[in-house]
Amino acid sequence: GIPKESRPSEYRVGLSPAGVQRLTNRGHTCYLEHDAGHFAGFSDQDYENAGASIVYSAHEALGRADFVLKVARPTDEELTLIRPGAIIGGFLHLPAASQSKINTLLENEITTVAYEQIQEPDGHRPVLQMMSQIGGGLLPQIAAHLLQNNTGGKGILISGTAGIPPAEVIVIGCGSLGISAIKAFGGVGANITAMDVSTESLQDVIEIGPRITTMYATSANIEMACTYADVVITAAGVPGQLAPEIITKDILKMMKPRSVLIDASIDQGGCLETSRPTTHDNPTFLVEDVIHYCVPNISSIVARTATNACSNVVFEYIEQIANLGIDDAIQTNPEIEKAICTHQGKTLHLHSLTSN
């Protein structure tokens, strides 16, 4: 079942027509809610040509399904429509979910497959990395827009110009999203300081190019860097766990007026004491005269690219679950097993919660 996403400004869809065709060619039935792919540029006809059956309510798309393919974590209303014992796949970020939502999943014995926790033996998280690369690549254009006077910024050109230095950009957390952001900001000529608690990650940053300053992410270094930053990106955290709080309100008071904070870990609870989720329609708010951008689904605004990219990477796991059933898939593929958050009324790989 592929429902239309109901969260604000979520433009992606759970599977591309190409992915649906691969499933229907293998004998599976796919129910797609009417216009679910509209914002990603996929018509109902595209899905019908791929073998999907179009349904006209979320109740049908969710209630008929053994396996629900979503992008964002289901809402409370969506959970009431998903039948007990079903499977949900998507970017679920359940450590940041309410306990009542977790309780509903457990009571209805719904199995959750968190794409961000799919992990290969070498530690690589292929689905998360793909979305992180897209999100990181978007950050320079988001930051450039927020620095403009007409959006409340202080009127800085990220690249600078003759006689005027470029913007100072601090990236805290050098995982997939951080590295992608560093490359993208480097491409537009920003001065970049990269920070992490892993010297191995900082070594990866050095190999990107010589114009990037690296610093170990101690509290003192983070505080110092924030005082001269025009843009700060926080991208710290481990999938399956709440993000660490690394920027306090006291640090905000030392930052330049109308500088920009982008909390790219907001889907895991956020790295700022002052963070709260925002949407693409209303993406920012001010605290201590610092612009906060806390949109969880950054890549949603390039929905066609993001949907196709995600479908390409996640399909092999979807196919295994559809072909084998969830129990056999868990037993035969440890990459899938690591992504299971709830199953048969118990929590797994949810470090912020107590197993029931």
C-alpha positions as CSV (number, residue, x, y, z in Angstrom):
1,G,0.0,0.0,0.0
2,I,1.3,3.4,-1.0
3,P,-0.7,6.3,0.6
4,K,-0.5,10.0,-0.1
5,E,1.8,11.6,2.4
6,S,-0.2,13.7,4.9
7,R,2.4,15.6,6.8
8,P,2.9,19.3,5.9
9,S,5.1,19.9,2.9
10,E,6.0,16.3,2.4
11,Y,6.1,16.0,-1.4
12,R,7.8,12.6,-1.8
13,V,6.0,9.3,-2.3
14,G,6.8,5.9,-0.9
15,L,7.8,4.2,-4.1
16,S,8.4,5.3,-7.7
17,P,6.4,3.8,-10.7
18,A,9.5,1.9,-11.7
19,G,9.6,0.3,-8.2
20,V,5.9,-0.6,-8.4
21,Q,6.4,-2.2,-11.8
22,R,9.2,-4.4,-10.4
23,L,6.9,-5.5,-7.6
24,T,3.9,-6.2,-9.8
25,N,6.1,-8.1,-12.3
26,R,6.8,-10.4,-9.4
27,G,3.2,-11.0,-8.7
28,H,2.6,-8.6,-5.8
29,T,-0.5,-6.3,-5.7
30,C,0.2,-2.6,-5.2
31,Y,-2.5,-0.2,-4.0
32,L,-1.7,3.5,-4.6
33,E,-3.8,6.3,-3.2
34,H,-5.1,8.7,-5.8
35,D,-2.6,11.5,-6.6
36,A,0.0,10.1,-4.1
37,G,2.8,10.8,-6.7
38,H,1.5,14.2,-7.9
39,F,4.1,16.4,-6.3
40,A,6.9,14.1,-7.4
41,G,5.7,14.4,-10.9
42,F,4.2,10.9,-11.2
43,S,0.6,10.6,-12.4
44,D,-1.9,8.0,-11.5
45,Q,-1.6,6.8,-15.1
46,D,2.1,6.3,-14.6
47,Y,1.4,4.0,-11.7
48,E,-1.5,2.2,-13.5
49,N,0.9,1.6,-16.4
50,A,3.3,0.0,-13.9
51,G,0.5,-2.3,-12.7
52,A,-0.8,-0.5,-9.6
53,S,-4.4,-0.4,-8.5
54,I,-5.5,3.2,-7.8
55,V,-7.7,3.6,-4.7
56,Y,-9.4,6.8,-3.6
57,S,-8.8,7.0,0.2
58,A,-6.1,6.6,2.7
59,H,-8.3,4.0,4.4
60,E,-8.0,1.7,1.3
61,A,-4.3,2.3,0.7
62,L,-3.5,1.6,4.4
63,G,-6.1,-0.8,5.4
64,R,-5.7,-3.3,2.6
65,A,-1.9,-3.5,2.8
66,D,0.3,-6.2,4.3
67,F,3.2,-3.8,3.8
68,V,2.8,0.0,3.8
69,L,5.4,2.0,2.0
70,K,5.6,5.5,3.4
71,V,8.2,8.3,3.5
72,A,7.5,10.0,6.8
73,R,6.5,8.5,10.1
74,P,2.7,7.8,10.2
75,T,0.5,10.2,11.9
76,D,-1.9,9.1,14.7
77,E,-4.8,9.1,12.2
78,E,-2.9,7.0,9.8
79,L,-2.0,4.5,12.5
80,T,-5.7,3.9,13.2
81,L,-6.1,2.8,9.5
82,I,-3.2,0.4,9.4
83,R,-4.4,-3.1,10.2
84,P,-2.8,-5.0,13.2
85,G,0.1,-7.2,12.2
86,A,1.0,-5.1,9.1
87,I,4.5,-3.8,8.2
88,I,5.4,-0.1,7.7
89,G,8.6,1.0,5.9
90,G,9.8,4.6,5.8
91,F,12.1,7.2,7.4
92,L,10.4,6.7,10.8
93,H,12.8,8.2,13.3
94,L,10.9,6.6,16.1
95,P,13.2,7.7,19.0
96,A,11.8,11.2,18.4
97,A,8.2,9.9,18.3
98,S,5.7,10.2,21.2
99,Q,5.4,7.3,23.6
100,S,1.7,7.0,22.7
101,K,2.6,6.3,19.1
102,I,5.1,3.6,20.1
103,N,2.4,2.1,22.3
104,T,0.0,1.9,19.4
105,L,2.6,0.2,17.3
106,L,3.3,-2.3,20.0
107,E,-0.4,-3.0,20.9
108,N,-1.3,-3.6,17.2
109,E,1.9,-5.7,16.7
110,I,2.9,-3.5,13.7
111,T,6.4,-4.1,12.4
112,T,8.3,-1.0,11.6
113,V,11.2,-0.9,9.1
114,A,13.2,2.3,9.6
115,Y,15.0,3.0,6.4
116,E,17.5,5.2,8.1
117,Q,18.7,2.2,10.2
118,I,19.3,-0.2,7.3
119,Q,23.0,-1.0,7.9
120,E,25.5,-3.0,5.9
121,P,28.2,-5.1,7.6
122,D,30.8,-2.4,7.2
123,G,28.5,0.1,8.9
124,H,27.4,1.9,5.7
125,R,23.7,3.0,5.8
126,P,22.8,3.1,2.1
127,V,19.3,4.5,2.2
128,L,20.1,7.2,4.8
129,Q,23.3,8.1,2.9
130,M,21.3,8.7,-0.3
131,M,18.9,11.1,1.4
132,S,21.7,12.8,3.3
133,Q,23.6,13.5,0.2
134,I,20.5,15.1,-1.4
135,G,19.8,17.1,1.8
136,G,23.4,18.2,2.2
137,G,23.6,19.3,-1.4
138,L,20.5,21.5,-0.9
139,L,21.9,23.4,2.1
140,P,24.0,26.1,0.3
141,Q,20.9,27.3,-1.6
142,I,18.8,27.2,1.5
143,A,21.4,29.1,3.5
144,A,22.0,31.6,0.7
145,H,18.3,32.3,0.6
146,L,18.0,32.8,4.4
147,L,21.0,35.2,4.4
148,Q,19.2,37.5,1.9
149,N,17.7,40.7,3.3
150,N,14.3,40.0,1.8
151,T,14.0,36.8,4.0
152,G,15.3,38.5,7.2
153,G,19.0,37.7,6.8
154,K,21.8,40.1,7.1
155,G,22.6,40.4,3.4
156,I,25.6,38.3,2.9
157,L,26.7,36.6,-0.4
158,I,28.1,33.2,0.5
159,S,30.8,33.3,-2.1
160,G,31.9,36.9,-1.2
161,T,33.2,39.1,-4.0
162,A,36.4,41.2,-4.8
163,G,37.6,42.7,-1.6
164,I,34.8,41.1,0.5
165,P,35.5,37.7,2.2
166,P,33.0,34.8,1.7
167,A,30.6,33.6,4.4
168,E,31.9,31.6,7.4
169,V,30.2,28.2,7.4
170,I,30.5,25.8,10.4
171,V,29.5,22.2,9.8
172,I,29.2,20.1,13.0
173,G,29.0,16.4,12.3
174,C,30.9,15.0,9.3
175,G,28.7,12.0,8.4
176,S,27.1,11.6,5.0
177,L,25.0,14.8,5.2
178,G,27.9,16.8,6.7
179,I,30.3,15.7,4.0
180,S,27.8,16.4,1.3
181,A,27.2,19.9,2.7
182,I,30.9,20.6,3.0
183,K,31.4,19.7,-0.7
184,A,28.4,21.8,-1.7
185,F,29.4,24.9,0.3
186,G,33.0,24.5,-1.0
187,G,31.6,24.5,-4.5
188,V,30.1,28.0,-4.0
189,G,33.2,29.4,-2.4
190,A,32.4,29.6,1.4
191,N,35.0,29.5,4.1
192,I,34.3,26.2,5.9
193,T,35.1,24.9,9.3
194,A,34.3,21.2,9.8
195,M,33.9,19.7,13.3
196,D,33.5,16.2,14.6
197,V,34.4,14.0,17.5
198,S,35.9,11.4,15.1
199,T,39.4,12.1,13.8
200,E,38.8,9.6,11.1
201,S,35.8,11.6,9.9
202,L,37.9,14.8,10.0
203,Q,40.6,13.0,7.9
204,D,37.9,12.3,5.3
205,V,37.2,16.0,5.3
206,I,40.8,16.9,4.7
207,E,40.9,14.7,1.7
208,I,38.0,16.8,0.1
209,G,40.4,19.7,-0.4
210,P,42.9,22.0,1.3
211,R,40.7,25.0,1.9
212,I,38.7,23.5,4.8
213,T,39.6,24.0,8.4
214,T,39.0,21.0,10.7
215,M,38.5,21.1,14.4
216,Y,37.7,18.5,17.1
217,A,34.1,19.1,18.3
218,T,34.7,19.9,21.9
219,S,32.3,22.2,23.7
220,A,34.8,25.0,23.8
221,N,35.6,24.7,20.1
222,I,31.9,24.7,19.2
223,E,31.3,27.8,21.3
224,M,34.2,29.6,19.7
225,A,33.3,28.7,16.1
226,C,29.7,29.8,16.6
227,T,30.9,33.3,17.6
228,Y,32.3,34.0,14.1
229,A,29.9,31.9,12.0
230,D,27.5,33.3,9.5
231,V,25.9,29.8,9.0
232,V,26.0,26.8,11.3
233,I,24.9,23.3,10.2
234,T,24.3,20.7,12.9
235,A,24.4,17.2,11.5
236,A,25.4,15.1,14.5
237,G,23.7,12.0,15.8
238,V,23.4,8.2,15.4
239,P,20.4,6.7,13.6
240,G,18.1,5.0,16.1
241,Q,19.1,7.4,18.9
242,L,18.1,11.0,19.8
243,A,20.5,13.6,18.6
244,P,22.9,15.2,21.1
245,E,22.2,18.7,22.3
246,I,25.3,20.6,21.3
247,I,24.2,24.3,21.0
248,T,22.7,25.9,24.0
249,K,20.7,29.2,24.3
250,D,23.8,30.7,26.0
251,I,25.8,30.0,22.8
252,L,23.1,31.7,20.7
253,K,23.6,34.9,22.7
254,M,27.2,35.0,21.5
255,M,26.4,34.5,17.8
256,K,26.2,37.3,15.2
257,P,22.8,38.9,14.8
258,R,20.8,37.3,12.0
259,S,23.2,34.5,11.5
260,V,21.7,31.2,10.4
261,L,21.4,27.9,12.3
262,I,20.3,24.9,10.2
263,D,19.5,21.9,12.4
264,A,19.8,19.0,10.0
265,S,19.3,16.5,12.9
266,I,15.8,17.8,13.8
267,D,14.3,14.5,12.6
268,Q,16.2,12.9,15.5
269,G,15.1,15.4,18.0
270,G,17.5,18.2,17.1
271,C,21.0,19.4,18.2
272,L,19.9,22.8,19.5
273,E,18.3,23.5,22.9
274,T,16.0,25.9,21.0
275,S,15.0,23.6,18.2
276,R,11.5,22.7,17.2
277,P,10.3,21.1,13.9
278,T,9.3,23.5,11.1
279,T,7.9,23.0,7.6
280,H,8.9,24.1,4.1
281,D,5.9,26.4,4.1
282,N,7.1,28.1,7.3
283,P,10.7,27.0,7.7
284,T,12.2,29.5,10.2
285,F,11.9,31.2,13.5
286,L,14.1,33.6,15.6
287,V,15.6,33.0,19.0
288,E,18.2,35.5,20.3
289,D,18.1,37.1,16.9
290,V,19.5,34.0,15.3
291,I,17.5,32.5,12.4
292,H,16.6,28.8,13.0
293,Y,15.8,26.5,10.1
294,C,14.5,23.2,11.5
295,V,12.8,21.4,8.6
296,P,13.0,17.6,9.1
297,N,12.3,16.6,5.5
298,I,14.8,18.8,3.7
299,S,15.0,16.6,0.5
300,S,11.2,16.7,0.1
301,I,11.5,19.9,-2.0
302,V,13.2,18.0,-4.7
303,A,10.6,15.2,-4.5
304,R,11.1,13.6,-7.9
305,T,14.9,13.3,-7.5
306,A,14.5,12.1,-3.9
307,T,11.7,9.6,-4.6
308,N,13.6,8.0,-7.5
309,A,16.9,7.9,-5.6
310,C,15.3,6.4,-2.5
311,S,13.4,3.8,-4.5
312,N,16.5,2.8,-6.3
313,V,18.4,2.1,-3.1
314,V,15.7,0.7,-0.9
315,F,14.0,-1.5,-3.4
316,E,16.1,-4.6,-2.8
317,Y,15.0,-4.6,0.9
318,I,11.4,-4.0,0.1
319,E,11.5,-6.8,-2.4
320,Q,13.0,-9.2,0.1
321,I,10.4,-8.4,2.7
322,A,7.6,-8.8,0.1
323,N,8.9,-12.1,-1.2
324,L,10.0,-13.8,2.0
325,G,7.7,-12.2,4.6
326,I,9.0,-10.2,7.5
327,D,10.1,-13.0,9.8
328,D,12.3,-14.8,7.1
329,A,13.6,-11.4,5.9
330,I,14.8,-10.6,9.4
331,Q,16.4,-14.0,9.9
332,T,18.2,-14.0,6.5
333,N,19.3,-10.4,6.1
334,P,21.0,-8.7,9.1
335,E,20.8,-5.4,7.2
336,I,17.0,-5.5,7.5
337,E,17.2,-6.8,11.1
338,K,19.0,-3.7,12.2
339,A,16.2,-1.6,10.8
340,I,13.4,-3.2,12.8
341,C,12.2,-1.0,15.6
342,T,9.0,-2.7,16.6
343,H,8.0,-6.4,15.9
344,Q,5.5,-8.7,17.5
345,G,4.7,-6.3,20.2
346,K,8.3,-5.6,21.2
347,T,10.8,-2.8,20.6
348,L,14.1,-3.6,18.9
349,H,17.0,-1.2,18.1
350,L,15.3,1.7,19.8
351,H,17.9,2.9,22.2
352,S,15.8,5.6,23.8
353,L,13.0,3.3,24.8
354,T,12.6,0.4,27.1
355,S,11.7,-2.9,25.4
356,N,8.3,-4.3,26.3
